Amino acid sequence: MNARLAIAALPRPRPHILVVDDDLYTRELSAGVLIRSGYAVDTAGDGREAWWALHRERYDLLISEPHTARDPGPDLLQQMREEAMRLPVILASRRPPAEGIHPHPGGQIQAVVTHPCSLNLLLQTVQTVLNGSWPR
């Protein structure tokens, strides 16, 4: 077997996703669907928990509310920008996104979904973002 075929035969690591939502039901439902679809998933209930997770682990994608009710601290996305963390983000909001929040192919926010959304839409959005041309 040549080296190129041997490398192609190696199992690919599962994409690692961090789901941030202050609503336990929504967080666990989203995480469960993603896990059953083959993703490695961690969860956080607010921006502070997410910030610590982002410093402990390597993630391929962040799914987060724009703001969590429990988190009066600094905005998670702003903190990520300040530290130049390059991680694609799907915003999951219970309200239609604010005027300034929209997907930007060259920025962190790759997609926006409004909750409640179908689980198929969530999975499709995750697959699209992970298979996109996001620079690593």
trRosetta pair geometry for C-beta under 8 A, 3 or more apart (Angstrom, degrees):
i j d omega theta_ij theta_ji phi_ij phi_ji
1 5 5.0 -118 -172 87 92 121
1 6 5.2 112 126 -63 118 90
1 9 7.7 -27 -177 -2 146 145
2 5 5.2 90 59 14 75 102
2 6 7.0 -138 100 -8 36 92
3 6 5.5 -56 -145 36 34 114
3 7 6.3 33 158 -19 68 103
4 7 6.0 -53 -149 35 29 108
4 8 6.4 28 153 -17 63 109
5 8 5.6 -56 -145 39 34 112
5 9 6.2 34 155 -24 66 108
6 9 5.8 -58 -149 34 29 112
6 10 7.3 45 149 -38 60 91
7 10 5.9 -36 -162 4 39 115
13 16 7.8 -22 143 -32 113 96
14 38 5.9 -148 -130 156 116 76
14 39 5.8 160 168 -137 109 33
14 40 4.6 122 98 -21 118 94
15 39 5.4 -38 75 -129 87 93
15 40 7.0 -165 94 32 37 82
15 60 4.2 -94 -158 60 90 153
15 61 6.5 31 164 4 121 111
15 130 5.4 -32 -104 -137 165 142
16 39 7.5 150 -103 -179 21 85
16 40 4.5 -29 -105 80 70 112
16 41 7.7 174 -159 -79 52 30
16 42 7.5 20 -179 -1 93 99
16 57 6.7 -133 156 157 143 121
16 58 6.5 90 63 97 146 66
16 59 5.0 -120 108 -124 98 53
16 60 5.3 119 50 2 65 92
16 61 7.8 168 89 30 47 72
17 34 5.8 -90 62 176 146 151
17 39 5.2 11 6 164 120 134
17 40 7.0 152 19 81 69 55
17 41 5.0 -20 69 -107 95 76
17 42 7.5 -176 92 30 49 64
17 59 6.5 84 -121 -159 20 104
17 60 6.6 -50 -71 61 62 86
17 61 4.7 -18 -114 71 86 99
17 62 7.5 165 -161 -90 66 24
17 63 6.4 22 178 -2 112 105
17 126 7.1 -17 -101 -144 150 126
18 41 7.7 149 -94 -158 25 60
18 42 5.2 -20 -110 71 73 95
18 43 7.4 151 -163 -99 59 24
18 44 6.5 13 -179 0 103 110
18 50 6.3 116 155 -141 131 90
18 53 5.6 143 -128 120 134 136
18 54 6.9 -72 -15 -74 173 77
18 57 7.6 149 -69 78 115 126
18 59 4.8 -47 -14 -112 105 154
18 61 7.5 -171 29 95 66 53
18 62 5.1 -16 66 -115 101 72
18 63 7.2 -176 90 30 51 66
18 64 7.8 6 110 -59 93 100
19 27 5.8 146 125 -151 114 74
19 30 5.2 167 -149 105 148 122
19 31 5.1 -141 37 -72 149 87
19 34 7.1 179 -50 13 131 151
19 41 6.1 11 -5 -167 112 110
19 42 7.4 180 25 89 72 44
19 43 4.9 -27 70 -109 94 78
19 44 7.5 172 88 26 48 66
19 63 4.9 -11 -113 68 70 108
19 64 7.6 171 -161 -75 37 56
20 27 7.7 -32 -173 -115 14 110
20 43 7.4 154 -85 -164 38 58
20 44 4.7 -16 -107 69 84 99
20 45 7.6 -65 -153 23 66 2
20 46 7.3 53 -167 -162 102 5
20 47 7.0 65 -175 -85 143 48
20 49 7.5 163 -123 80 97 97
20 50 4.4 -4 -95 -78 134 136
20 62 7.0 3 1 -173 113 94
20 63 7.0 176 26 91 68 55
20 64 3.9 10 58 -114 114 92
20 65 6.5 -113 109 19 88 75
20 68 7.0 -101 154 -53 99 131
20 76 7.1 34 124 -20 172 178
21 26 4.9 -105 148 97 153 109
21 27 4.0 -166 62 -73 107 88
21 30 6.9 106 -2 22 145 140
21 43 7.7 -49 33 -158 83 103
21 45 7.4 -43 84 -131 43 43
21 64 7.4 -167 -61 -139 62 47
21 65 5.6 104 -113 -26 66 109
21 68 7.2 164 -156 -106 28 112
21 92 6.8 -42 -84 85 114 126
22 27 7.8 159 32 -44 7 125
22 45 5.6 69 -120 179 53 73
22 46 5.7 44 -90 -81 95 78
22 65 6.9 -55 4 23 88 150
22 68 4.0 133 -39 -163 118 108
22 69 5.3 -152 90 37 164 83
22 70 4.8 163 -132 7 130 107
22 71 7.3 -144 -74 -10 124 95
23 26 4.1 51 91 19 115 112
23 27 6.3 167 84 -16 58 88
24 27 5.7 -60 -143 40 28 113
24 28 6.0 18 165 -12 67 111
24 45 7.3 -10 -81 -112 74 108
25 28 6.3 -62 -143 41 23 102
25 29 6.1 23 159 -19 63 112
26 29 5.9 -57 -142 38 26 110
26 30 6.2 25 160 -16 63 110
26 92 7.9 172 162 134 126 134
26 115 6.3 15 -138 -149 137 154
27 30 6.1 -61 -150 38 23 108
27 31 6.2 19 156 -15 62 112
27 43 5.1 99 172 -159 113 131
27 45 6.9 -55 -63 -98 169 63
28 31 5.6 -54 -141 41 31 111
28 32 6.0 36 158 -24 66 107
28 43 7.2 -9 -81 -91 54 169
29 32 5.8 -54 -146 34 26 112
29 33 6.6 25 157 -16 62 106
29 119 7.7 -110 156 -93 101 114
30 33 6.1 -58 -151 36 28 108
30 34 6.4 23 155 -15 64 111
30 63 6.7 -145 163 110 142 146
30 92 7.5 -7 -102 -129 155 175
30 122 6.4 -128 -131 -173 91 157
31 34 5.8 -62 -149 41 30 110
31 35 6.1 31 156 -21 68 108
31 41 4.6 165 -149 135 84 143
31 43 5.1 -53 -71 -63 145 120
32 35 5.7 -53 -143 35 29 111
32 36 6.3 25 159 -14 64 108
33 36 6.0 -58 -147 40 28 109
33 37 6.3 22 153 -15 63 113
33 119 4.8 -145 -126 -159 156 120
33 122 6.7 73 100 87 146 132
33 123 6.6 -111 149 -62 115 105
34 37 5.6 -64 -148 41 31 109
34 39 4.4 -50 167 56 92 129
34 41 4.8 105 96 -68 124 140
34 122 7.9 -88 -64 134 91 116
34 123 7.5 -179 -93 -98 63 80
34 126 6.8 166 -114 -104 105 173
35 38 7.9 123 178 -7 29 10
35 39 6.4 -89 -87 67 33 74
35 40 7.8 47 -112 -120 75 23
35 41 5.2 -96 -64 21 86 123
37 123 5.7 -180 -98 -127 164 119
39 126 7.4 -62 -60 161 154 145
42 53 5.7 176 123 -157 140 137
42 57 6.6 131 -4 36 156 164
42 59 7.7 -101 37 -93 114 115
44 47 7.8 93 129 -93 130 11
44 49 3.6 175 -156 106 102 108
44 50 4.0 176 80 -66 159 69
44 52 7.9 155 -117 51 133 87
44 53 5.4 -129 -61 -4 128 140
45 49 5.5 66 40 19 69 152
45 68 7.4 133 150 -174 54 155
45 70 6.6 -5 140 58 98 152
46 49 5.4 97 54 13 67 99
46 50 7.0 -127 105 -4 35 95
46 68 4.7 -155 -125 89 72 150
46 70 4.6 -100 -84 87 132 108
46 71 3.9 159 -173 -61 111 110
47 50 5.4 -57 -144 40 34 115
47 51 6.1 41 156 -28 68 102
47 64 8.0 73 -95 -162 76 135
47 68 6.0 -171 -24 24 84 116
47 71 4.1 113 19 -172 100 159
47 73 6.0 -147 83 69 123 106
47 74 7.5 -146 134 81 145 55
47 75 7.2 -120 -128 -154 157 26
47 76 4.0 -144 -137 -58 105 106
47 79 7.8 126 176 14 116 137
48 51 5.6 -48 -147 29 30 114
48 52 6.8 27 155 -14 61 102
48 71 6.2 -175 -11 -124 86 107
48 73 5.9 87 -64 26 98 150
49 52 6.0 -57 -155 37 33 108
49 53 6.3 32 149 -19 66 108
50 53 5.5 -56 -148 38 33 113
50 54 6.2 36 154 -23 68 105
50 62 7.5 79 -167 -147 124 119
50 64 6.7 48 -123 -105 162 130
50 76 5.6 6 88 -129 134 142
51 54 5.8 -52 -148 33 29 113
51 55 6.8 19 154 -11 61 107
51 76 6.4 -140 -64 -124 89 89
51 79 6.2 -19 -112 110 117 158
52 55 5.9 -65 -155 40 33 106
52 56 6.3 25 152 -17 69 112
53 56 5.7 -63 -143 39 33 108
53 57 5.9 -22 177 26 72 110
53 59 7.8 52 135 -44 100 129
54 57 7.3 -70 -118 57 19 75
54 59 6.8 -63 -116 10 70 125
54 62 7.6 0 -91 -89 114 129
54 80 7.2 -94 -174 -97 164 100
54 85 6.7 4 174 -139 130 159
54 87 7.6 -112 -137 -11 114 164
59 62 6.2 77 121 -63 146 76
59 87 6.0 42 86 -141 101 133
60 87 7.8 161 173 -146 14 88
60 88 7.7 -5 154 39 58 102
60 130 6.4 46 140 -122 122 103
61 87 7.1 159 -116 177 21 90
61 88 5.5 -30 -115 78 75 96
61 89 7.6 150 -166 -96 65 29
61 90 6.8 19 179 -2 110 102
61 126 6.6 110 136 -146 168 86
61 129 6.2 102 -121 110 127 127
61 130 6.0 -65 -51 -77 135 94
62 87 5.4 65 -11 133 111 124
62 88 7.3 178 28 93 75 47
62 89 4.8 -23 73 -109 101 77
62 90 7.4 -175 93 29 52 64
63 89 7.6 151 -91 -162 30 59
63 90 4.7 -14 -111 67 78 104
63 92 5.6 37 175 -17 93 122
63 126 7.4 -39 -68 -92 128 102
64 76 6.3 -99 171 80 162 147
64 77 7.7 -178 82 -54 140 95
64 89 6.5 -43 30 -157 104 106
64 90 7.7 135 22 77 57 57
64 91 6.5 -39 77 -116 68 54
64 92 6.7 170 86 28 15 88
65 68 5.4 112 69 -74 130 72
65 91 7.3 59 -149 -163 21 74
65 92 5.9 -60 -78 78 56 75
65 93 6.1 108 -143 -98 71 57
65 94 7.5 -1 -127 -10 115 87
66 77 7.7 -39 -143 -4 62 132
66 91 5.6 30 -63 -153 81 122
66 93 5.6 15 -6 -92 104 112
66 97 7.4 128 -49 -129 140 81
66 98 7.3 143 -175 5 174 110
66 101 6.0 -47 -100 -112 137 160
67 71 7.1 -149 -172 70 68 103
67 75 7.0 -60 -94 -115 88 89
68 71 4.3 62 68 13 101 111
71 76 7.8 10 141 -40 158 102
74 78 6.1 -111 168 78 98 118
74 79 5.5 107 114 -58 120 106
75 78 4.0 73 77 9 105 113
75 79 6.8 -175 90 -12 53 82
76 79 5.7 -55 -150 34 32 112
76 80 6.4 32 152 -20 65 105
77 80 5.5 -51 -148 35 35 114
77 81 6.4 37 152 -20 66 102
77 89 6.6 21 -107 -98 109 175
77 108 6.1 166 -151 95 103 153
77 109 7.6 9 -137 -57 144 97
78 81 5.7 -51 -149 35 33 111
78 82 6.4 35 152 -21 65 106
79 82 5.6 -55 -148 35 32 113
79 83 6.5 11 158 -1 65 108
80 83 6.2 -68 -148 49 29 96
80 85 4.1 -80 -160 53 84 120
80 87 6.7 -87 -162 39 137 110
80 108 6.5 100 106 -114 132 154
81 84 7.3 26 -175 -79 34 36
81 85 7.6 -72 -56 40 23 79
81 108 7.0 -102 -73 -25 90 139
86 108 7.9 -144 -140 -96 43 82
86 135 7.0 -56 176 92 137 89
86 136 7.7 142 117 -151 123 28
87 108 6.8 26 73 -140 61 97
88 108 6.8 165 -132 -166 31 52
88 110 4.5 8 -164 -20 106 137
88 129 5.3 166 144 174 143 114
88 130 7.7 -168 64 -80 147 50
88 132 7.6 128 -111 57 158 123
88 134 4.7 -58 -57 -123 127 154
89 108 4.7 29 9 153 119 92
89 109 5.1 -47 78 -97 107 50
89 110 6.3 149 59 10 47 83
90 109 7.9 104 -107 -153 22 64
90 110 6.3 -48 -75 65 66 92
90 111 4.7 -10 -121 69 87 96
90 112 7.3 171 -167 -88 62 26
90 113 6.4 16 171 4 109 103
90 125 5.9 107 -132 139 141 121
90 126 6.8 -74 -24 -86 158 65
90 129 6.0 -119 -61 -33 107 162
91 97 6.7 80 104 -100 140 118
91 101 6.2 -70 74 175 176 122
91 109 5.9 -5 -21 -136 111 110
91 111 7.4 -159 30 99 68 50
91 112 4.6 -12 65 -115 104 78
91 113 7.4 175 89 30 55 58
92 112 8.0 174 -78 -159 30 52
92 113 5.3 -10 -111 69 73 96
92 114 7.9 156 -160 -104 52 15
92 115 5.7 58 170 -40 92 107
92 117 7.7 -116 -141 15 96 125
92 122 7.8 24 -106 -117 126 106
93 96 7.3 75 101 -160 128 5
93 97 5.8 136 29 -80 157 67
93 101 7.7 97 -44 115 150 150
93 112 6.8 -8 10 -168 112 99
93 113 7.6 162 26 86 67 47
93 114 5.7 -36 75 -115 82 63
93 115 6.7 -160 93 14 27 87
94 114 7.3 79 -151 -167 13 72
94 115 5.0 -41 -94 67 60 104
95 114 7.3 -80 112 -140 13 105
96 114 5.9 -18 -93 -101 52 140
97 101 4.1 -128 -173 89 112 106
97 102 6.3 144 112 -76 149 60
97 112 5.0 -21 -51 -174 140 155
97 114 7.5 -118 -29 -77 76 97
98 101 4.8 75 52 9 81 107
101 109 6.9 -161 -164 -132 74 168
101 112 6.5 115 139 -99 96 142
102 109 7.1 125 95 113 27 138
102 112 6.5 -78 -132 -10 39 140
103 109 5.6 -138 -117 128 42 90
103 110 5.8 10 -144 162 100 23
103 111 5.2 12 -94 -94 125 33
103 112 5.9 -133 -46 -7 84 88
104 107 3.7 25 91 29 123 116
104 108 7.7 37 61 45 106 47
104 109 5.6 66 23 67 87 89
104 110 7.8 -80 58 -89 48 35
105 110 7.4 59 -113 -127 41 71
105 133 7.9 23 -171 65 107 102
109 112 6.9 16 179 -58 116 90
110 129 4.5 106 113 -127 144 110
110 132 6.8 175 -160 42 134 158
110 134 6.7 -41 -91 -83 141 120
111 125 5.0 -177 130 -165 159 111
111 128 7.0 91 -61 85 147 118
111 129 5.6 -108 -1 -67 122 118
113 117 4.8 -59 172 -18 113 164
113 121 6.4 145 -135 130 127 111
113 122 6.3 119 160 -96 175 69
113 125 5.7 -110 -56 -28 126 172
114 117 6.1 121 74 -60 50 106
117 121 4.7 -98 162 78 111 132
117 122 5.8 131 96 -52 115 87
118 121 4.5 98 61 1 86 101
118 122 7.2 -149 96 -4 49 82
119 122 5.4 -48 -151 35 40 116
119 123 6.3 39 151 -17 68 104
120 123 5.8 -55 -147 40 32 110
120 124 6.1 33 154 -20 66 108
121 124 5.7 -54 -142 39 30 112
121 125 6.2 32 157 -20 64 107
122 125 5.9 -58 -150 36 27 110
122 126 6.4 28 153 -19 64 106
123 126 5.7 -53 -146 36 32 112
123 127 6.3 30 156 -17 66 106
124 127 5.8 -55 -147 38 30 111
124 128 6.3 31 154 -21 64 107
125 128 5.7 -53 -146 35 30 112
125 129 6.3 26 158 -15 65 107
126 129 6.1 -60 -148 39 28 106
126 130 6.1 17 159 -10 66 113
127 130 6.0 -61 -140 44 27 105
127 131 5.8 10 165 -4 66 117
128 131 6.2 -67 -139 48 21 99
128 132 6.2 42 155 -50 61 103
129 132 5.6 -42 -150 4 29 123
129 134 6.9 38 176 -37 71 134
130 134 7.8 -54 -126 20 26 132
